[in-house]
């Protein structure tokens, strides 16, 4: 995985010296068609069958999450929704206006994590202007 190094300010202490951090270097974007073609090469499915399956996931999974389900996709991982809200002193004071929004959480499965542990890092050379 390629990465760049950038200097950032500490948001908790704006006066603190800036430090350098690694940031991933995206090299492109894979759309659903290209992902489907790649999966089709690895399976006995056609590109259109893979695309139809992915499209079905896109339609069904959000509904399941909204219903309160955790969606577990085997060794790939699990999706679930969490609420973000402001606290109140009593349960009676709490109303839907205290809810700030939803967060989609993804927890990688064991095999997914195992693959991620094998990632090798490569620094992208900086260009001087």
One Martini backbone bead per residue (centre of mass of N, CA, C, O) as a GRO file, in nm:
protein
  129
    1UNK     BB    1   0.097   0.037   0.023
    2UNK     BB    2   0.054   0.361  -0.042
    3UNK     BB    3   0.223   0.665   0.089
    4UNK     BB    4   0.206   0.966   0.262
    5UNK     BB    5   0.349   1.270   0.400
    6UNK     BB    6   0.202   1.483   0.650
    7UNK     BB    7   0.123   1.790   0.787
    8UNK     BB    8  -0.023   1.848   1.118
    9UNK     BB    9  -0.252   1.963   1.327
   10UNK     BB   10  -0.358   1.994   1.652
   11UNK     BB   11  -0.694   2.015   1.737
   12UNK     BB   12  -0.639   2.042   2.064
   13UNK     BB   13  -0.354   2.211   1.980
   14UNK     BB   14  -0.279   2.476   1.784
   15UNK     BB   15   0.014   2.552   1.921
   16UNK     BB   16   0.131   2.306   1.847
   17UNK     BB   17   0.336   2.126   1.694
   18UNK     BB   18   0.376   1.993   1.407
   19UNK     BB   19   0.307   1.679   1.248
   20UNK     BB   20   0.382   1.369   1.100
   21UNK     BB   21   0.181   1.173   0.863
   22UNK     BB   22   0.018   0.906   0.743
   23UNK     BB   23  -0.124   0.862   0.408
   24UNK     BB   24  -0.313   0.741   0.189
   25UNK     BB   25  -0.269   0.645  -0.165
   26UNK     BB   26  -0.473   0.693  -0.399
   27UNK     BB   27  -0.502   0.531  -0.741
   28UNK     BB   28  -0.825   0.494  -0.747
   29UNK     BB   29  -1.141   0.372  -0.898
   30UNK     BB   30  -1.384   0.122  -0.830
   31UNK     BB   31  -1.634   0.012  -0.996
   32UNK     BB   32  -1.886  -0.212  -1.022
   33UNK     BB   33  -1.796  -0.329  -1.296
   34UNK     BB   34  -1.496  -0.389  -1.228
   35UNK     BB   35  -1.552  -0.567  -0.985
   36UNK     BB   36  -1.726  -0.775  -1.134
   37UNK     BB   37  -1.510  -0.867  -1.335
   38UNK     BB   38  -1.312  -0.968  -1.121
   39UNK     BB   39  -1.500  -1.178  -0.992
   40UNK     BB   40  -1.564  -1.338  -1.252
   41UNK     BB   41  -1.268  -1.444  -1.291
   42UNK     BB   42  -1.291  -1.611  -0.997
   43UNK     BB   43  -1.556  -1.734  -1.120
   44UNK     BB   44  -1.867  -1.877  -1.260
   45UNK     BB   45  -1.959  -1.594  -1.304
   46UNK     BB   46  -2.097  -1.333  -1.434
   47UNK     BB   47  -2.094  -1.003  -1.447
   48UNK     BB   48  -2.407  -0.967  -1.427
   49UNK     BB   49  -2.443  -1.147  -1.174
   50UNK     BB   50  -2.264  -0.985  -0.988
   51UNK     BB   51  -2.408  -0.713  -1.020
   52UNK     BB   52  -2.684  -0.810  -0.916
   53UNK     BB   53  -2.584  -0.885  -0.635
   54UNK     BB   54  -2.476  -0.610  -0.550
   55UNK     BB   55  -2.739  -0.453  -0.594
   56UNK     BB   56  -2.895  -0.616  -0.381
   57UNK     BB   57  -2.725  -0.532  -0.143
   58UNK     BB   58  -2.779  -0.226  -0.170
   59UNK     BB   59  -3.092  -0.265  -0.114
   60UNK     BB   60  -3.098  -0.455   0.154
   61UNK     BB   61  -2.898  -0.373   0.382
   62UNK     BB   62  -3.017  -0.101   0.479
   63UNK     BB   63  -3.287  -0.221   0.571
   64UNK     BB   64  -3.170  -0.414   0.786
   65UNK     BB   65  -3.033  -0.196   0.955
   66UNK     BB   66  -3.291  -0.028   1.018
   67UNK     BB   67  -3.425  -0.285   1.165
   68UNK     BB   68  -3.154  -0.382   1.355
   69UNK     BB   69  -2.952  -0.534   1.199
   70UNK     BB   70  -2.686  -0.745   1.170
   71UNK     BB   71  -2.457  -0.775   0.897
   72UNK     BB   72  -2.326  -1.090   0.808
   73UNK     BB   73  -2.035  -1.175   0.583
   74UNK     BB   74  -1.869  -1.363   0.714
   75UNK     BB   75  -1.527  -1.310   0.658
   76UNK     BB   76  -1.566  -1.017   0.583
   77UNK     BB   77  -1.816  -0.915   0.781
   78UNK     BB   78  -1.977  -0.638   0.967
   79UNK     BB   79  -2.283  -0.459   0.987
   80UNK     BB   80  -2.375  -0.146   1.159
   81UNK     BB   81  -2.571   0.067   1.356
   82UNK     BB   82  -2.518   0.394   1.499
   83UNK     BB   83  -2.579   0.631   1.735
   84UNK     BB   84  -2.591   0.987   1.759
   85UNK     BB   85  -2.597   1.177   2.073
   86UNK     BB   86  -2.739   1.373   2.306
   87UNK     BB   87  -2.744   1.433   2.629
   88UNK     BB   88  -2.942   1.374   2.923
   89UNK     BB   89  -3.049   1.379   3.251
   90UNK     BB   90  -3.315   1.241   3.141
   91UNK     BB   91  -3.528   1.029   2.979
   92UNK     BB   92  -3.766   1.235   2.945
   93UNK     BB   93  -3.591   1.456   2.783
   94UNK     BB   94  -3.571   1.269   2.559
   95UNK     BB   95  -3.543   1.315   2.199
   96UNK     BB   96  -3.507   1.317   1.857
   97UNK     BB   97  -3.334   1.589   1.867
   98UNK     BB   98  -3.078   1.434   2.004
   99UNK     BB   99  -3.031   1.318   1.730
  100UNK     BB  100  -2.765   1.338   1.494
  101UNK     BB  101  -2.718   1.027   1.390
  102UNK     BB  102  -2.557   0.801   1.175
  103UNK     BB  103  -2.345   0.506   1.192
  104UNK     BB  104  -2.134   0.314   1.002
  105UNK     BB  105  -2.031  -0.012   1.082
  106UNK     BB  106  -1.721  -0.200   1.037
  107UNK     BB  107  -1.631  -0.546   1.085
  108UNK     BB  108  -1.388  -0.738   1.034
  109UNK     BB  109  -1.300  -1.035   0.957
  110UNK     BB  110  -1.062  -1.267   1.002
  111UNK     BB  111  -0.964  -1.292   0.704
  112UNK     BB  112  -0.949  -0.992   0.646
  113UNK     BB  113  -0.741  -0.926   0.868
  114UNK     BB  114  -0.521  -1.114   0.769
  115UNK     BB  115  -0.470  -0.964   0.504
  116UNK     BB  116  -0.405  -0.681   0.632
  117UNK     BB  117  -0.138  -0.788   0.780
  118UNK     BB  118   0.021  -0.816   0.483
  119UNK     BB  119   0.080  -0.536   0.440
  120UNK     BB  120   0.274  -0.329   0.236
  121UNK     BB  121   0.480  -0.047   0.254
  122UNK     BB  122   0.495   0.261   0.038
  123UNK     BB  123   0.661   0.535  -0.028
  124UNK     BB  124   0.599   0.833  -0.172
  125UNK     BB  125   0.751   1.041  -0.352
  126UNK     BB  126   0.858   1.354  -0.323
  127UNK     BB  127   0.787   1.667  -0.463
  128UNK     BB  128   0.958   1.940  -0.566
  129UNK     BB  129   0.890   2.299  -0.634
   0.00000   0.00000   0.00000
